[in-house]
């Protein structure tokens, strides 16, 4: 049986699982949920939701529903197996097949670093819209704030609080903008159940963007670092994973309704900056400032989540990395910021990494599903059959679409 308690990293107190400090325990669970959620809600999340709503109108409600169901299945599987085993994703993968954890770690770190360049850029654009700062200056300021989180003594707690605060701010502002556009809610609800148009590409894109790449492991690794593990912690682990997906769902639905309200009024959305255009059309100059706040919050929390989770994949490879992992996280952020400031966003690299990123979810989830049936990893734990079957379905769908995406994107690298 996997241990239920152990040494806690980052000098954080182990979460109580039987009575005790329930407030502290809930704070850890909520922190992990919002770390996963805010890692998913980045610049790409906002743009994808806006563009797909323009294309599919009310039918996008069905896409959100199906993608949320697939997200929940993926996250419940991953978080449970990590929690029961007490091991990080790369450690589990190495036990399933020696060397596989190294491959997974390399993919995660390369993908996280590449996408963090985009996250830093999004933070700079957010401060530009909010305060009129130059995007590069805004990116540097944002990076400094993200780095400060990992400089403080209890970095884990600081990260939890920051993710929660930013997440709640995004939810409140997004709901406000959705209300301002007066969307056709009845039509949206009807199409959520019986859509006029179905886009499987949109579903796969949303799933990959919400629980793909490093995001797959963000919350599970955070709970592990806080000492929440073991079979008796499964109810809390499940609650935290579902809460994270629910948070992303609320923001996705609110943005969907906001865009739908603008589209239903026949207003023209600027193709060059669709998200900002929606907010400006919805609430004028105030709406544009709100866009800046949401874009900045979404981007900087993704910077934090990408850096933390990516580095968590190499922490176990050497004692020195484990000892200085916070400084490696800081270096990770500095490299992303430096590349953006001096090179910009390397589009071809981002295209290739994005295609490879689509393969991480099926590889990671498939590996963990195999691990769930190995006693040397999970002890006597019995993984629910319905989670195995539905998880395997997600693996097949995402693997197929990931390969298709990779084949389609590779030619663009050589144009």
C-alpha angles and dihedrals in degrees: 000000000000114000117262097204133030148136111329119220128222088033090277122152116253111254113251114241100182113048114300120099099008093164091056091045093052090048090057092047092048091045092054091046093051093043088059093042097047091044087058095044100074134132091286092053091054094046095045092051092050096046095045091048089054090051101041102025112191092356088072086079088073091051090053092049095051094042091051091053091050090046092053092049092050095046096044090053096046097043094046095050093045090048096048095045095043087220134117120245096261092049091052091048092051090052091051093048123356110246095017091101090056091051091049092048092051092051092047095048095045092046093045092050094048095047092044087066087061091045092053089048090051091052090052092050090048093056089044091057093040101044107005094249121155107266093238092049089047091050092052092049091048092049090051090053091048091049092050089061089062094043095061118094097251100038094167094058092044090052092049093051093045092051092048094048094047091045094052091047091052092048094050095046093045092052090049092053092046089053091050094057095053095220123201095258094176092055090047092052093048092051092046088065100029109021123196090213131027122200113188089181089060091049093051091045091053093047092049091047094047104041103009130109117359091348089074090070104028098100097034093053091046092055090048091053089051092052098252103141143114135076094284090057093058096100090054093043091051092047091051094048093050091045090055093052090044090055092053089046094054092051092044092050093046092051090045091054092046092053092042090054091054093045093047089056090057093244118155117242118211107246092206094059107012099167095050089045092055093051093046093049090048100049110002119229091346088055090053090052089049088052088054092052094047094044091049094046092046093048101044094047088051089051089054094043095046094049095045096046097041092053091045086067094063100036094094096051096079136006091234091057090049092049095050100029094126090057090048089053089053090050089050091056092044092053092050091049094046093052091050093046096050105024106022122216109333097221099191092050091048091050093052094043090047090056092047090046089062088064096053096076096055091042093048097041093043091051093049092049089056089047091054089070098047114095092202087065107033103018114211094342114133113212113217111259093223091057091049094050096044091042091053089051090054089049093053095046095046094043092053094046091043092056091046091051092048092051091049095047101044095073089057089062091065101042 
